[in-house]
Amino acid sequence: MICLIKSYCAKINLMSIISDDNNFQKIESGKKNPIIKPDFEEGDKTFENNIRPKNFDTYIGQSALKSTLKITIEAAKKRAKILDHLLFYGPPGLGKTTLAGVIANEMNVSIKITSAPALERPRDIIGILMSLEEGQILFIDEIHRLNKVAEEILYPAMEDFYLDMTTGKSQTVKTLRIPLPKFTLIGATTKAGELSGPLRDRFGIIHRLQFYTEEELSQVIKRTANILEIEIDNEGACAIAKRSRGTPRIANRLVKRVSDYAIVKYDGRITKDVADKSLDILEIDEFGLDTTDRNLLKLIIEKYDGGPVGIETIAAAIGEDSRTIEDVCEPYLLQCGLLQRTPRGRKVSPQTYKHLGYNVKNLTEQKSLF
Ligand code: ADE
């Protein structure tokens, strides 16, 4: 039976969706599987999964959001209802996926994790929706990248838990309304502004995840070191926290890297001295900036007189993708005041000159010679 998604006339074989999609590996043999795990590299995947907190007691930071969520979850449990759809936004690495897992655990339900780029064809999103169980959580990462067709399919699914399909051809077209189990959608995005208004409006709870304080990151680092049986003292944890850009994913990676140095070059124990020396070798400075960040800032200073300069020009000059710059490098540089966004492009601040060791007076004198 050939189905046409209402108004888009996308050809979908409903029988194959119904019969195959209880097992996502089978959606279409040879085609990509829309159920994915978070985007860590193979080795990092197990590492991240092992150290992921599973409940609110072990999840450090985001205290305002945690308080709100605890109330919402308790209320949903008392009413024996599912949770409202939730949208988390903020820079990468702050724990959006982890938090979705914590919510699922606290609600005692299972979670299906996917990402918008894996939901390219209508049948991908339909397959996932039809495979959900009552109360289950569906997590869609990078939700701002959902295409229009997938969004249109999601609207009635989110609002009233059904799919609208049409069957047959031209004159014999019939509308079929397929009920879905009640589920909670958790969307995550680094770019809330790129979400369409109608999709954003369908989330009951919308929350921004904040950068972590050094104190919170120290706690994350000590917890991770404890799980990995790495010896670390308070000062060592603080030294790594200072250079972790307010981001637990970075903090956890640095713990591993510093631990390698501690084992090979020292006695295995992470102290302040060991952490500082290792991070210097890794070229991560005291603000947590790496070579890409520094090259970006130096380019604006040396070639564009401190800016403003357009993002595409910067991307081409340093050989990075403009999206990576916007999503990964910029949020932290903006947060710590080393970069500013203006309608005419990006510019640096006086603090940037100081941090990178430029003598502002000499630089001005040099420029006036030309
Ligand atoms: N690892 C990554 N994020 C974490 C968090 N928020 N709390 C504890 N451990 C973490």
Residues whose N, C-alpha, C, O or C-beta is under 5 A from the ligand:
A	BS01	ADE	I51 P53 T58 Y59 I60 G61 G95 V220 P248
